[in-house]
Amino acid sequence: MRFRFSFSVLLLGAALLAGYAPAARAHGLAFVLNSAGASISVVDMSKGAEIRRIPVLREPHHLALSPDGRDLLVGDTVGNEMLFLDPASGAVRQRLPVADPYQIGFSPDGKWLTVTGLARNQVDVYDAKTMSLAKRFPLASMPSHLAYSPDSATVYVSLQGTDRLAAIDLSRMAIVWNVPVGKTPAGVMWHNGRVLVADMGANTVEIVDPADGHIERRLVIGRGAHQLFLSPDRMLIYVNARVDGTTTALDAKTLEIKRVYPIPGGPDCIDFAPDGKLWITQRWASKVAVLDPVSGAHAEVAVGRSPHGIFLNARAE
C-alpha cells in the first residue's frame, strides 16, 4: 500500500510534534467604539495594538453581545443605526435603522432589548428576537444608562438632564416611578437587591431601594463618577471617575473602598480579560488603558478619538 503526504500535512505533523496546533494562533480581539471618530477600533489583544478600523456613520457609544453570542450590537446614536458585527472577526453582518441608540442592553432572560435615546429623550423597548418596537417611553431628559433587575421584570434608566432615575415595569410596559437622585446620574447597576447609580456631576454613588427609588446611602468615590462594573468573580465593583482620573475598586459585599488606581484621560468603560487585566477606555486621551489590578501598573493602546464602549473576545482570531 502506498501513502501520499501533502506538504500541509507534514507541516501539521511538525506543529503537533513541537507541542502546538494551529488553534494556538488565536490572539483575541478588542472592539473599541470611537465616539468622536465615527469608527470601531479592532485591537490585537496579544500585541496591544490596533490592527484596523471599522467605519460607522456618525457616533458610536455603547454595545451589547446578543444572548446567543452570535452578534455584537453597536449603537450609532447620531447615525440612527444599529450595527450587527461578527464578534469573532468584526465583519458587519447587518445594519438596521434604530432611532438614537445610545445605551443598549438585553434583559437577563433574553426577551427584551432596551435602547436609551439620549438626544431624543426616549426609551425604546424592543422584542429582542424580532427587533420590533414593543413600547416607546418619552422620558425627560437625556436618558443615559440602564440596568435590569435579575428577573427581567424591571429596567432602571438614569436621566442625566433632570437628575432622576426611572423604573420601567416590562410586564405592564409602564413607568412605575421616576425620582430624583444625584447630580447628572450616569452608570446604573443592580447589585445585591439594590440599584447603584454613579453621579457624573458629583463624586458619589447612590444606593437606591428598587421598590420606590428612595436613596438609602451615598458613597464618596471621586469627581465625575461615571460607570460601574462588577468583576467576573463578583468580588469587586470598579467605579470610573472621569474628572479625577481614577478607577476605584469597592468590596462587593461591604461597598468599602479597597484600592484606587490612577487612570488618566477620563476613564469610562471597562471589560475584563481572562488574564485578570482590566481594559479601560480613556475617553479624553484616544487610548485604552490595560490595567494589572495586582501591581497597579497599566499599559496604553492608541485607538480613535473619544473611545467609549469596549468589548473583549479573547478567543477571536
N, C-alpha and C positions, 0 to 999 in steps of 0.2 A: 504494500500500500504506500502510495506517495502522498506527502503532505506539502501544501503550499502555504507559505508565510508571506503576508504583506508587510511592507515597511512599517505601517501604522501599528500592526500587531506587535512587531518587535519593539517598537517604542513603548507601547503599553506595558509589555512584559518587563522592560527595563525599569520603567517607572515603579511598577509594583515591587520589583526586587530592591529598589532603592528606598522603599518604605513609604511611598506616597502614591496617590492616584490622582487623575485629573481633577476630581472634585475638590482637591485641596487648593485649587486656584481661586475658589470663591473668596472674595475680599470684603464684601459688604458695601452698601451704598447709603449715603445720607442725602436726603432731599431737603433743601433749604429754600423757603419762599422769600424772594427778594421783593418786598412790597413796593419799593420805590424804583425797582429795576425792571419791572414787567417780565420777570423770568423766575425760573426754578433752577438753582444750582444743584448739580449732581456731583457728590464728593466721594472719592475713593476713600473709604474709612481706614484701610490699612496704610495708605500713603499719606493721609491727611492733606489731600489736595483736590481741588476742583478739577473735574475732567470734562465737563460740558455744561451747557445751559439749555433749558427747555423754554422757549418763548411763550408768553401768555399775552392776553390782550392789553391789560392795564395794571391791575394792582392785587396780587395775591396776598392773603394774610394767614389763613388757617387751613388745616387739612384734617382728614379723618380716614382711617382704614375701614373698609366695609366689613360687616360682621363675618362674612365668609372668607375674608382675607384676600379676595381676588382683586379688588380695586382700591387704589389710593385716590380719594376725592380731594380736589384742591378748589377752594373758592376764590374766584377772581371777582372781588367785590365791585370794583368800578366798571369792569368789563361785563358785569351781569352774566357770568358764565361759570359753570361747574365743569372742571376737567376730571376725567377718569383715567388714571395712569396705571400701567402695569407696575406694581411695587418692586418687581424683580429687575426691571430694565429701564423704567421711566418712559416707555413708549406710551403715547397718548392714544387711548382706545376710543374715547368718546368725548365730545364737547356738547354740553346741554345748557340751553338758556335757563338761568335761575336769577331771580331778582336779588341783587345786593347780598351775595353770600359772604358775610364777614366771618363770623364764627360758626362752625358746623360740628354736629356731634350726633352719633347714633345712640338710641336708647339701649340699655343693657340687654333687653330681650330682642333687640334687632328689628323691632316693629316700626320705629319712628326715626326720622332724620329731622332734627331741629336746626333751623338756619336763622341766625340773627342778622337783621338788616340795619347796620349802624347808621347809614346815611338816610335810609327811608323810614326810620322809626317804626319798624315792624318786625314781628317774629313769625316765621312760617314753619308749620309742621307738615312734613311730607310723609307719605307712605314709603317706607324705605325700600320696598321691593319694586314698586311701580314708578316711584318718583312722581306720583301725582300729589298735588297740594290738597291736604286734608283740612287745614284751617289757617287763616291769617289773623294775627292779633296786632292791631295798632297799639304801640307802646311808646310813650314819650318819656325821656328821649334818649336816643343813642343806645339801643340795646346792644350789649357788647358780648360778654362771655356767658357760658351756660354750664350747668351740671344737672344730672339726673339723680333722683332717688334710686336706690338699688333695685326696687321693684318696678321701675319704669313707670310708676304712676304719675310722677310729677317732674317737671323740668323747671329749674330755677335760673332766672336771667338777670344779670346786672344791667342797670340803666345809668350809663355814665353821665348823661346830661342833666338828670334830675336827682342824682344821689340816692337812688332807690334800688330795691331788689323785688322782683316779681316772681310769683309761683303760679305755674300753669298746670291744671289738672288735665292729664292727657286722656283720661277715660271720658270725662264730661266735656273736654275741649273748652275749658273755661278758666279765666284768671281767678284764683281763689284769694290771693292777697297781693298787695303792692305797697310796700312800706319803705320809709326812709332808713338808710344805713349810713355808711361813712361817705367821705368826700370822694367823688369820682370813682365809684366801685368798678373794678375790672374782673380779675380772675375769681371764679367760683368753684368750690369743691364740696362734695358730700363726704363727710368723714365721721364715723362712729356716731351716727344718728344726729349729726348737726350739719349745718351748712356754713362753710368758711368763705368769707368774702375779703379779697385784698383791696385796700383803698389806695388807688393810684394817686389821688390828690392829697394823700396824707402819709402817715408812716405806720399804719395799723392794719391788722387783720381782725375782722369782726367774726364772732362766734354767734350764729343765729339759730334760734329754735325754728325748725321747719314747719311746726304746726301753725304758727301765726306770724312768724318773721321778726319777733322781738329779739333784741340783742342781749345776749347773756353775759358776754365779756369781750374785752378787746386785748389784743396782743400788740405790743410795740415792736415793730420789725425794722423798718428803715424807710427813708423818704422815697416815694414813688413805688410803694409796694404794689406789685402788678399781677403776678400769676403764681399759682401753687401747683406742686407736682408731688405725688406720692411715689416713693421709691418702690422698685419691684418687690422687695422683701417686706414692704408695708411697715417698716420700722421708722422711717423718717419722712417728713414733709419738707420739701425745699420751696422756699419763697424768694422770688427775684424782686429786688428793689432797684428800679431803673435809675432813679436820681442819685441815690447813694452809691450805686455800682457795687452791689453785694448780692450774694446768694446765701440765704440763711437756712440752716438745717434745724428743723424742730423735731423733738421726740414725738412720734406719732401718738403715743399714749397720753403723755402729760402736756404736750404742746410747749414744753420748755425749750429754750434755745440751747442747742448742743454745740454749734460751731457757725462762724460767719466767714465766708470766703469772699475776698475782693475780686470782683469780675468787672473790669472797666467797660465802658462803651454801651451802657444801657442793657443789662441782661434781661432777656424777655422770655422766650420759650425754652423748654428742656425736653430732651429724650435721653433714654438710658441705654448704654451699650452693654453687651454681655460681659465685658471685662470689668464692669463696675464704674466706668467713667461716665461723666455727665457731659452731654453735648449741649451747649447753651448759646443761643443766638445773641449776638451783641448788636442791638438794633441801631446804634449810632456809630458803629465802627466798621460796618461792612465785613464783619468777621463772625466766626463761630469759635467759642472757647471750648476746649476739650479738657475738662477738669478731673483730676485724680482726687477724689474726696479723702483719701488717706493722707497723702503728702500735702495736699492743698495747692500743688503746682498745676498750672494749666498751660497748654499749648494753644495756638490760634491758627485758624484756617481762613484764608481770604475767600470771600464769596461776593455776591452782588450787593446793591445798595439797599439799606434798611432791611436786613434779614429778620424774619418774623417766625412763622411756623417752621417746625423741623420734624422729620420722621426718619428713623433709622431702620434699615433692613440689613441685618448683619449677614444674612445668607444669600444676598443678591450677588450676581456676577457683575 
